Amino acid sequence: MKHIAIIGSGPAGYYTAEAAQKQWGDGVMIDIFDRLPVPFGLIRTGVAPDHQSIKGVSKRYEAVAQSDNVRFLGNVTVGEHITIAELENLYDAVVLATGAPHDKKLGMEGEDLSGVYGSAAFVGWYNGHPHFATLDPDVSGTSAVVIGNGNVALDVARILAKTRAEFAGSDIVAHALDILETSRIEQITILGRRGPHQIAMTTKELGELAHLERACPRVDPADLPEEGEDALLEPGQRKSVTHLRGFAAIPESHRADKDIEIDFDFFASPKRLIGEGGKVTGVEVERTKLDGGRAVGTGETYVVPASLVVCCIGYQTSPIPGVPFEESAGRFANVDGRILPGLYCVGWARRGPSGTIGTNRPDGFSVVERIVEDMASGEISGTHQGGEGFDALAKARGIEPVRFRDWKKIEAAEVERARHDAPREKFVHVDHMIEAAKG
C-alpha cells in the first residue's frame, strides 16, 4: 500500500489525488491537508463570484474526495501543527500543492499607503477568504486604478463596476456586497505596461465588460496597432483584441448614458504611488513604447487620480521551513516537480502563478510519474505508516482535523443562510466554520 500526503486542497491537489488513483487504484491511500476547514482552494476563494459555471469543476474534485482511499484533513497547518519532516517520516511521498496565496510586491514608493491592495487580498475579501474578511476597502472616492493586464485585473474592474442587482446568482459575500453598494467610483483605469497585442485577458472576460448595466469600457484608438497585424496573433488573442477594437468604436453618445467608465490605459508603466495624509491619491505613470516586445520608458510621465489601487501583477508561494525555495520565481525549487526524492510540488507551487485551472491536471499526472520513478529506483520506499501514523500524532497533540463529511455540514449551512438570489452565503471566520462542522 502506497501512502501519499498532499498539502493543499485546490485544483492541483485534487488532480494529483486523481492521478495517484489512476496509477495505483486501490493500492494507495491519500491524505489531503488544508490549513482552512473548507476544501477547493482558489475555486472557492479565487474564482470570481459571478463566474459560477467555472466553480462547477469542484464537483469533479468532490467525486475524488469521497473515494474510499482519499481523506480530507482540513484546519491543519503544515509548519504549525505538523512539520514537513514529520510528514516525510509518515508518508511515502509528500506533494506540496499550496498554490501561490501571497501578492507579488510592486516594489515602488507608496506601496504601503492606505487604499492600496494586492489582488490576493482584494479578491479574497469579496470572495470571503477568512484571512481577508476584515479588509474593509474605502470606495468613497471617485477614481480606482487596477494595475495589470490579465483576467484578475478584469475581474476586479468588473466587480467594482457592477450594480447590486447584477450580482444575482453569484456567491459574493454579504459584507463585500454591502460595501460595494455604497461605492462612488466613477472612473476605473486599467494600467498595462505594454499594448493590446500583449494582454493576457481572455475573450469571455473581456466581452463581459460590454454588457454591464452602468459601466462602459473605453480604449484609445491610437493605442491599437494596424488591424492587419491582428492576423499574426493566436486565434484566442485575436478575438480578445477584436473586443478591444469594439470598445474603441463605442460612440460617445452611448458612454454618456453610463455612470462608470472603465478605461484601458495601455503603454503605461506605474512608477510610484502618490499619497496625502497616508492615503493614496494617484499613480504616477511613465508612457512606454515597445522595443522588441519589451516595454521601455519614454520619459513622459503623468498622474492618474486614484482613491483606490488594486495591484494585479502576480502571486507568490508561501515558503515552508526546511523546503528549498526560489525567491526570485516565488515558488519551491524543483526540477519537473521533484524537490527531493519523497518531496514534490505541483501547480503554482511548482511553476509559479501561470496557466488555467485545467493546466493543473497534467501537472498532477506528471508529479505522480516522478514519484513512480523514485519508487522504482529505490530513492523512496513504500514502507511508511501513512494516515494511521498521522492520526496517532494528531491525537497526541490535540489536533482535530475537519473531514469531508464535516465540510458537507458547513456547505449545507452556507446554502441554508444564503440570500434569496445567491447559491450560498459563505462563512468568513474559521470558528464559525468549525461550529457549523460540529452541527
Number of C-alpha atoms within 10 A of each C-alpha: 14 19 21 29 26 28 26 28 31 24 29 33 32 28 26 30 30 24 21 25 20 13 15 13 12 14 12 18 22 26 23 25 28 27 20 22 23 26 29 22 23 20 20 20 19 21 19 24 24 18 14 15 8 13 17 11 15 18 10 13 20 14 11 18 24 13 13 10 17 21 20 25 25 23 22 20 17 18 13 8 14 16 15 18 14 14 21 18 17 22 27 24 28 24 29 27 31 27 29 24 20 16 19 18 14 17 9 11 12 19 20 14 18 19 21 24 21 23 27 24 20 22 24 23 25 27 26 26 26 18 13 18 20 14 14 14 16 16 19 14 15 16 22 26 25 28 26 24 24 19 18 25 23 22 23 21 21 21 20 20 26 18 18 13 10 13 16 15 17 17 25 24 23 16 16 19 16 11 15 22 14 12 16 15 21 18 21 27 23 24 25 25 25 24 21 24 18 17 18 15 20 18 18 13 17 21 17 13 22 16 10 17 15 15 24 23 23 24 21 15 13 9 16 18 14 8 10 7 11 17 9 10 13 9 11 13 19 19 18 22 25 18 20 23 20 16 22 18 13 15 10 9 8 9 16 11 11 15 15 24 20 24 19 24 23 25 22 26 23 20 18 18 23 20 20 10 8 12 18 22 24 23 24 16 22 21 20 22 18 14 9 7 11 12 18 18 18 12 9 10 16 14 16 19 20 26 22 25 27 23 25 29 19 22 23 23 26 17 17 14 12 10 15 14 19 12 13 7 15 24 26 28 21 19 13 15 26 22 19 15 17 21 23 27 32 35 32 26 28 29 23 19 19 12 11 10 16 12 15 23 20 16 24 26 19 18 23 26 16 18 25 16 14 18 17 11 10 11 12 17 15 15 12 18 15 25 19 11 15 18 14 12 16 16 10 9 11 10 15 13 21 24 20 21 14 21 21 14 18 24 19 14 19 18 15 12 14 16 16 9 12 16 18 21 20 24 22 19 15 16 12 13 26 21 11 19 22 12 10
